[in-house]
Amino acid sequence: MNYLNKIKLASKIRKLVSGCSMPDMNKIARLTRLSNLSNPKMLMAAAAIIWSTMAGSICGAAASPDSQEVMAAFSTAGVRLQQRIGGVPYMNRKGRIVVSGSVAELDSKLNGCQARTQDIYDIARANEPAITYAMMELADKVDGTLEGLEYSLKTASSIESKIQRKTDKDIRNGLMPKSDYEYVEAAGDLIRYTMIVEHDTMAKATMDVISAMKQAGYSVTEVDNKYLDPDGRYKAIHINAKAPSGQAFELQMHSELTLEANQATHKLYEEWRMPETEQARKDQLFNQIKSIYDALPVPKDIQLVHNLTA
C-alpha cells in the first residue's frame, strides 16, 4: 500500500470510529475492561478493535457506506480476507493489558507443512478477533473474565507438535497417518478461550453462555462436563462451537479454583501425555493430578450441565 492509500484508509477508519455513538464506545470500554483509559487512548483501542475485526458491526455500522469503503480500501490494498490484521486489547484480572492471539504473532509460520495447512491456520487467525469480541460479550453477561487471552490462538510450533503426536499415535495403532492439513482441519482448538466464573455459579454460567451463543448464531457442537466423570483426572467444562463464519473454536469454563489446580498440575500433565512416558509413571501422574482436582468442592448444580457429543 502506498503512502497516499495509507492516509486515505486511516481517514476512513477515523471516520468510522467517530460515527460510533457514546453507548457503543462505553460498551467497547466495558467489554474490553479498558474503561479506565483516557478518551484518546480509548478511541485508539476502539479503532484497533474495528480494524482487527474488519467490520463496523461493533459500532452498528456493518452495512454503512463508511464500512463498505473501508472494506474496499482493504481490497484495493491487496489485503486478503483471511489475512490477520491484529488482535483485540483486553485488561486481564491482574490489571495488565493484553492483546488476543498476540503470542502466536511471533510464531505463525508452519514448517514442513502443506500450503493448504497454512491457509487453514491463517483463516483461523483472521477469524479470531471477531470471535474474541463475542466471547467478551458472553463473559460480560455472566460476570466472568477471560484468562490468557494472549494465547487465544495456538502457535505454529504447538500445531506442529500436535501433528507429530497425532501421526505417532496413528502409527502406533497401526493406522495410516493422515496428511498434516487433515489433522489441522479436524482440530477444534486452533482458537481457544478460558472463561473464569465464580466456582458455585459455573453450572448456571455455562448454561447461560450456551444459550447466548445459540441466540447469537453460534452452533454448539460438543459439551464435555468433566465433573460428570468421577474417574476423570481433571475438572472443567469444555464447549466446542462454531461461529456463524463456520470457524470452530473451544471455550473452557473454569473458576479460580480449577484454574489454580490447572496451573499446579500443568507440568505433571505435560509429562503424562508424552508418548515416551512409561505406563507405570503415567498411572502415578494421573492419580497425582486427579487427587488435586478431587480436593476441590463440587460446584452447585453442576450435574445439570449435560454432555453433548458431536
N, C-alpha and C positions, 0 to 999 in steps of 0.2 A: 504494500500500500504506500503510495507516495505521500509527501508531506501535506499536499492540499486535501487529499482524500481523508487523511487523519483528522485534519481540522474540521472538515465537514461532518465526519462521523462523530467527533467529540461534541460538536454543536447539536447534533440531533439527539445524542444521549442526554445532554444537559436539558434540552427542551422537553424530552420525555419525562425526566425526573422532576422538572419544575411543574409538570402537569399533575403531579400526584397531589391528592387532597391531603390535608393535615391528618385526618384519621388514618389514612393509609400509611403515612410516614410514621405515625405513632404505632401502628401495627407492626411495621418492619422493626422499629426500635424494640418493641416488646418481645417479638418472636426471636430476635437475634440476641436479646438480653443486652443490647447496647444503648439503653435509654439514658445512661449517664454521660454519653458523649456530647460534645458541643454540637450545635446545629450544623456548622460547616463539615465536621467530621461525620455526622450522621448522614448528611447529604452525600458525602463520598461513599459511605457504606451502602446507602440505598442504590447509588449508581453502580457499585460493584455487583450488587445482587441482580439488578436488572440486566447488566452486561453479561453476567455469568449464566443466567437462566435463559438468555437470548429470547426474552419475551417481555411484553409490557403488562402481563396479566397481574403482576404483583400490585400494580397501581391501577388495575381495572382498565388498562388501555390496550388490551391484546389485539383488538380489531381497529385501533385508531390509525389514522394516516401516519402519525409520527412513528408508531411502532412498525408499520409496514416499510416506512422509509429507512428505519434503522436496519431491518432485515435485508432490504435491498442493498444498503450500503455494505453490509457484511458480504453479500453475494458478489457485489462488484469487486470487493477487495480479494475475492478468491477464497474466502473462509468457508470451509465445508460445514454442513450442519452437524457432522459428527466430530468436529474439532472442538476441543475443550478451550473455553476462554478463561475460566478461573473458578474458584470456589466461593462459598458463602461464609462471611465472617460471623463469629458467634463467641459470646463470652461464656466460658465454661464455669463450673462450680467453684473453681479456685480463683476466679476473677481474671483469668488470662484470656485474651482474645486469640482465637484460633481460626483457621480457615479450613473449611471442609475439603477433604481429599488432598491436602497440601503435602503430606508426606510422600504420596505417590508421584507428585510432580517431579521429584528428583530421581524417580525410579519407575519410568513409564514405558520403556522400550524392551520388548520381549526378545530375548536372544535365542537363536536356534529354533524359532517357531515360524510357521507359515504366515504369509501376509494376511490371510483370512483371519487368523487368530488375533493378530494385532488390531485388525478392523473391529472385531467383536469387543475387544478391550477398549478401543478408542471411543466406540459408540457408548459404552457404559460410562466412560469418563465424562463424555459430553452430557449424558443424561443425569449425572449425579446432582448438579446444583439444584435443578428444579425439584427433584425428589427430596433433597435435603430440606428445602424450604417447606415442603409439605410436611415432612417429619417434625419440623419446628412447630408448625401449626398444631400437630397432634400432641406434641409434648406440652404445649401451652394449654390445650384442652383438659389434660389430665394432671395438671400441676407437676409435670415431670421435667427433667432436663436431659439433654443429650450428652453422652460421655464419649471422649476420644474421637470427636468429630473430625479431627485432622487425619484419622485413619479410616474415614468412611469409604475410601477406595483401596482395594487390595493393590499392593505394589507389584510391579512386574516380576521382581525376584520371588515374591510369595507365590505368584501364579506359576512360575517355572518350577518351584519346589512341589507344588500341588500336582502339576502334570507328571512330574517324576514319580511321586508317591502313588498316583493312580496307575501309572504304567507298570511300576514294580508290583503292585498288588494284583493287577490282571495277569501278569506273567506268573506270579506265584500260584495263582488259582488256575493256571493252565488255559487262560483266555488269550485271545488275540488282542494286543493293545490297540486302543483307538488312536486316531490322529490327534494332535495337540488341540486343534480347533474344536473337535468334538468334546474333549474334556472341558475346555473353557466355555463352550456354548452351553453345556449342561450345568455349569456352576451357577448356583443361585445367590452367591455371596460376593460377586465382584464389587458390588456396592453393599455395605452393611452398616447397621446402626445399633447403638446400645442406648436404650432409654431407661433412665433411673426414676423410679417412683417410690413412694413410701411402701415399706415391706408389707404392711397389712392391707394396703389398697391395691396390691398387684393384680388380683383377680378382676376387680372392677375396672381398673385402669386398662387392663388388657382387653376386656370385652368392649369398653368404650372406644379404644383405639381401633379395634377390628371393625366396629360399626361405623366409625367415622371414615375409615379408609374406603369401605364399600360405598358409602354415600358420596365420596369424592371421586368415584370411578375407578378405584383400585380394586384388583381382584386378589383375594387371599387364597393362596393355593395350598398352604400347609400350616398347621399349628401343632407344635410339639411342646406340650406341657410336661416338662421333666419331673414335676412334682408328683405326677401320676404313676411314676415308676419307682417303687420303693427300693429296687435293687440298683438303680442308676447311680453313677459316681458323681453326678453334678446336678445342680438345680438352677433353673431359669425357665423362661418361656420363649421359644423361638417361633417367629412368624415369617413364612416365606410369602412374598407377594409380588405382584406385577403392577407397574404404573400404567396409566392409560396409554403411554407410548409403547407398552409391551416390554419395557425393561424390567428384568427380575432383580429383586434385592432381598436382603434379610434384615429383619428387625428383632433384636433380642430385648426382652423385658427383664430388667434387673431391679434390685433395690440396693441401697448402700451395703447391706449385709451380704448379699450374694456377690456384689462387686468386690468387696474385701476378700471373700472366700476365693473368688476367681483369681485375684491378684496373688493371693497366698499360695495357690496351687498351680500357678502357670508353669513354673519350671518343672514341676512334677509331671504335669500333663504333657509338656514337650518331650520329656524323656519317655513317657508311657507310649506315646503314639509313634515313636521311631521304630521302623521295621527291625532294626538290629538289636533292639532291647529284648533280652531273653524273657520267656514267658513267666518264669518264677518272679523276676523283677517286675514285670508288668502287673502281675497279681498283687504284689506288695504295694506298688504305686497306686493302683486302682483303689485298694482298701484305704490307703492313707488319704487320698483325695476325698473319697466317699465319707470318711469319718468327719472331715471338716464341714462338709455340706450337711450331713445328718445332724450336726450340732445346732444348726440354725432353726429358729421357730418356723412352723408351717404357716404361711400367710392365710389370712381369713378367707374362707370360701374358695380356696384355690381349686378345689375339685369341680367347680362349676365351669372352669375353662376346659372345654372338651378338645381332644385331639382331632385334627383334620389331616388326612393323608392325601397327597397329590394323586 
